[in-house]
Amino acid sequence: MDRWKLLLVLVAGLSLVSCGGGSGGGGDGTSSGDATSEFTVSTSAGSGGAISPESTTVSAGGRARFNVSPDLGYKVSTIRGCGGTFDGSIYTTGPIAKNCQVTVTFELAARAVPTAFAIDFVNRRLIGQAPRFPAGQKRTNPFVVWGLDNSSYEIIPVPDDFPYYGLYAFDDSRNEVILPSYLDGHLNLTAFDLDSRAQRLLLGYSLNLDPTEWSGARITDIKMSPDNTSLYLMLIYVSATGDWAKNNTVILRYDLAADRISTVINGYTQSGAKVSANSFTLADDGFLVIGTEVPGAIGGDGRLRLIDYQGQDIKEVSEPIDLLPDRIDIAEGSSTAYVVGYDGIAKVNIDNGTQQVISLEKEELFFNVARLGAVFLDTAGNRLLVGDYGFDYIFAMDRDTGSRTEFAASSVGEGKRLIWPRAIELDEGSQRAFVLDDGGYSGEVLVEIDLVTGDRTVLTRFNLFCRYVARDLILDLDGGRLFAVFENAAFEVSLNDGNFTRLDSSDSGACGGSYRFGGGSLDAAANRLLLTDKITDSVLAFDLATKAVTSIHSSAVMDNPADVELDVATGLLYILSQGNGELHSYDPATGIAAVLLDSCPENGGDTNIDWSHGLALDPSNPWIWISGNELMRYDVEAKTCEVMPWRYVDYELGSNIHILDAKATNGGQLYGTKINNVVQIDFASGELITISR
């Protein structure tokens, strides 16, 4: 064989090798030598969650599916890669033609604010629980931990059946939160280890309550001794007679080392002195308590008293503190106690009884008190930390100046927090809303809200003699005014400067008055304000020029009228009867009244409207919005009613029920109020978006 023939044989042999052999995987010999049939899809997950599987192999043109699992309190921030789509918790790639990676990042869904808490002073942490926190399709009560000196935040999961306690003590020697509970006559103490997340029962103790004398008991306070050896609890034994004056204040001591509980106070000291209090703190020489008129009540006495740790006697420390005092704290080795009440905060020298008010509610512009959760002194930070579960925040008060600043809150927009924004009006052209808020103990306020930023500006502080419940708000943009309607008073408010004048002639010094208003509507053509009166079951007209009052319509059938709306086009009045759970119409021209609605169908059933309290006419459609326990829409022309579908929204809003008030714009947007929030509403889906909180 010559060399050319040999060369051809060698080339042919190499060709067979490169194709995988003569009769092997090469098939008919037409496949490409560079084809790849499988690819790897890998993943990358940031902190706050996971994605699974970590990687997978996919055939060319195939797709991969990954399960994305945010940690408790987190949500998906971004997810991308491999041309995929994200739906719920599943990420599905596009057709795979090469190796690629799916990347997901997570962010905190919300910083839950534990308005009842304990302090770990060694590790500088604030520790409480987030009630009914969303965990997938479930609700749990995890612990949340805020750093005292930084922005650190941690959520510590708990078992699904772990209860919400609301009172806490911290044992820094064991890194355990001590949790008291009362059930069926038994006092239980549970310890939860923040490191191992294990729980153990410290104590199960029968109080041996005589049912003929006591109907039950409430735990009102708990404190750990500075050396972590003793746990003290205050309870109120509730009299079976229903007479609060016969309630009993009880203080118990639990010895952690000996695992033994003993009674220090059972209504009286050993010397026979009556003890009446709801809260206490541990001073160097004994229990420092706020005296109450009867156990279980707030205020009435307001003196500070000191009970020795053996429970032998009690002595007065101060004169009454006229601030509706409710919580107290004092630092170890200090003689200055800080007393927090619903009308302000004071400090008291327990050696000589002198007291100084350092922060008044009526003077505080932003961080007020409505429902106290916990109070702790942070001496290292020179501040008093106050948790309020009405406003849903923790504020810090400077111990020297009394100034208050935010410590922990979940906010949208800047400005004074809302609590009970029971009525809303819209100025669509200026992209602003107005809400009338009860204000808690700080007084009633009228707040202007920027619908773009959520910022809140107080237009009017009423500071009324009585704490009135807000009922309705009516905007007269052409007249440059608002009408603020409370249960026992109605006011005209200038949009320019917030100044207000009272419309009704009830005695402003009395907390009752001649009327019990529900809601109202402006009859601009007649220059009068229409208001429902629940005392007389009437619709009244207040002449805005003469202040004369006349009755337009009165009927016992219109039981407890909660609101009225005037349809300017037809002249009809629409009236919400809360007593009957009905929507009425009334024609002032003919005197004809009719019942339009007594229930609203929902999922094949009927929703009664007797828990509703507000009406609003839609400016662009023949609809009446009915707000209350459920948000409803009544079509005047079709005579049909719909209920907004139920939906769980998020941790701050909870579900979409309990809309306090709702108003629509000409552009078809719907805004409403919930506790602490102004929201935009999608009625068809039930979705809510927080505009301001």
Residue, then its C-alpha position, 0 to 999 in steps of 0.5 A: m500500500d502506498r503512502w497516500k492509500l495509508l493516509l486515507v485509511l488513517v483519516a477514515g479511522l479518525s473520522l469514525v472515532s470522532c463520531g463515536g464509532g461505527s454503529g454506536g451513539g452516532g445514529d445515522g451519522t448526521s448529528s452535530g458533534d457540538a450538540t448539548s442535550e442537558f443544561t444546569v440551572s443553578t440558584s442564588a438566594g440572599s438572606g431572609g429566605a431560600i429557594s429550592p432545589e439549589s440546582t437542577t438539570v434540564s433538557a434542552g428546551g425544557r423548563a425548571r421550577f423552583n419553590v421560593s420560601p421567604d423566612l418569617g417576616y420577609k417577602v421576595s424583593t427581586i427574582r430574575g434569571c433564565g427568562g422566568t416568571f414568578d407566581g405565588s411561591i413558584y418560579t418557572t424558567g423559560p425554555i432552557a438553551k444554556n446554563c443559567q442562574v436564578t437569583v432571588t433577594f428578600e426584604l422585610a415585609a414589615r417591622a412588627v412593633p411589640t407595644a408590650f415588651a421587656i428589656d434585656f439591658v445586658n444585651r441592649r434589646l427590646i423583646g415582645q411578641a407580634p400578635r397574629f403574625p402571618a406565617g404562610q397560610k397561618r397566623t402565629n405569635p412570634f417574638v420580635v427583638w429590636g436593638l436598643d442602640n441600633s437598627s437591628y431587628e429579628i423575628i424568632p419563630v414559635p410553635d403554631d399553637f404558641p399563645y400571645y401573652g402581652l406581659y413579659a419579664f426577662d431573665d438575662s442570666r438564662n436568656e429567657v423570656i418569662l411569660p405569665s398566664y391565667l387559665d381556669g383558676h391556675l397561674n402558669l409561668t412559661a420560660f422561652d429560651l431565645d437561643s434554643r427556642a425551647q420552652r419549659l413550664l416553670l410553674g403551674y399553680s392553683l389560686n384556689l379561688d372560691p367561686t362564691e367570692w371571686s369570678g376570676a383573676r387578671i394578671t396586670d403586671i410582672k417584674m423580675s428582680p435585678d439579681n434574677t432570683s425573684l419574679y413578682l406578679m400583680l393580679i386582680y381578683v375579680s369580685a363575684t358580686g360585680d362590685w369593683a370596690k370588692n376586687n382584690t389586689v394580690i402580689l405574689r413572689y416566685d423564687l426561681a431557685a427554690d421553685r416556690i411561690s408565696t403571697v406577699i399581698n392579698g388585698y391588705t398588708q400584714s398591718g391591715a392597710k388596704v392595697s388598691a393598685n394595677s401596676f408596680t415597679l421594684a424600688d430599692d425598699g419595696f414595691l412602688v405602686i400607683g394607688t387606684e380608687v378600686p382595683g382594676a380601675i385607672g385613676g381615682d387616687g393617683r398617689l404613689r405608695l411604697i409597700d415593703y418587700q415583706g408586705q408588712d406595711i404601706k406608706e404614701v410617697s406622693e400627693p395625687i398625680d393628676l394625670l390619670p397615671d397608669r404605669i410606673d418605673i424606677a431605676e435601681g439605686s434611684s429615688t426618681a420614679y417616672v409615672v406615665g398617665y393618659d394625660g401626661i408624664a411626671k417624675v416623682n422624688i420618692d424620698n420627699g414626694t415632690q413631683q414634676v410634670i415633664s410632658l403633657e398630652k395636650e401639648e404633645l404634637f406627634f406622639n400621644v398616648a391612647r392605650l398603654g402597653a409597657v413602660f421601661l426606663d433605659t438609663a443608658g439611653n437617658r430615656l423612657l420607652v413607652g409602648d402604646y397599642g392604640f397608636d401602634y408605636i413605641f416612643a422614647m421620652d427624654r428624661d431631662t426635657g420631656s421631648r418625645t421621639e419615635f423609637a419603633a413604628s411602621s409608618v407611611g408618610e410623616g406627621k402625627r399618627l392616626i388612631w380612629p380616623r372615623a370620617i374622610e373627605l376628598d379634595e380630588g383636585s389638590q390630591r389631598a384628603f381630610v380625616l376626622d380622628d378621635g385622637g385617643y386621650s390627646g384630643e380630637v384632631l382634623v388632619e390633612i393628608d397628602l394622597v401622594t406622599g401620605d404626609r399628615t398635617v394637623l389642621t385643627r386641634f379641638n381640645l374639647f371639654c369632653r372626649y367626643v366620638a367622631r361621626d362625620l366630616i363634610l367638605d364644602l370646597d366652594g365655601g372654604r370650610l369643613f363641617a366636623v360632626f361629633e356625637n354630641a357637637a358639630f363644628e364649622v372649620s375654616l380650610n384656611d387656618g383651621n379655626f372652628t366655631r360650634l354650630d349646635s347650641s348644646d352646653s359645651g361644658a356638658c358631656g351630653g348635650s341636646y343631640r346625639f348626632g350620627g352623620g350629615s350632608l350639606d345642602a349648599a343651595a339652602n345653606r344648611l347642614l343636614l344632620t341625623d339625631k339618634i335621640t329623636d330619630s330625626v333628620l335635622a336642618f341647621d341653617l348656617a346663616t341664622k343657626a336655626v334648627t328645624s326637623i325635616h323628617s322624623s320617624a320611629v321606623m327610622d330607628n337610630p339614624a346613623d347617616v344621611e346623604l342628599d342627592v342634589a339631582t333628585g332632591l332625595l335623602y338617603i338615610l341609614s337606619q342603624g337600629n333596623g339595619e336598613l337603607h331608607s329614602y325620603d322625598p322632602a317634596t312629597g313626604i314619601a319614605a321607603v325602605l330600599l335595603d335591609s340586607c346585602p347578598e354575599n356568597g349566597g347568604d345575606t349580610n345584615i347592614d345594622w353594623s354599618h355607620g356611614l353613607a357616601l354617594d358616588p360622584s360618577n355612578p348611581w351608587i351608594w357606598i355603605s361603610g361599616n363592618e362590611l363595605m357595600r355598594y348599592d346600585v340605586e338604579a338596578k336596586t342591587c347590592e354587593v359586598m366587597p370580597w373578604r381578603y387578608v391584606d397584610y400584617e399592619l392592616g389585617s383583613n379588609i373588614h371594618i372600613l370606618d368610612a369611604k369616599a369615591t373620586n370622579g376618577g373612579q378611585l375609592y379611599g377609606t379609613k381603618i384604624n390607624n390607616v388611610v387606604q385606597i380600595d379596590f372594591a372588586s378584588g378587596e385589595l387595600i393599599t395603605i396611603s398613610r399610616 
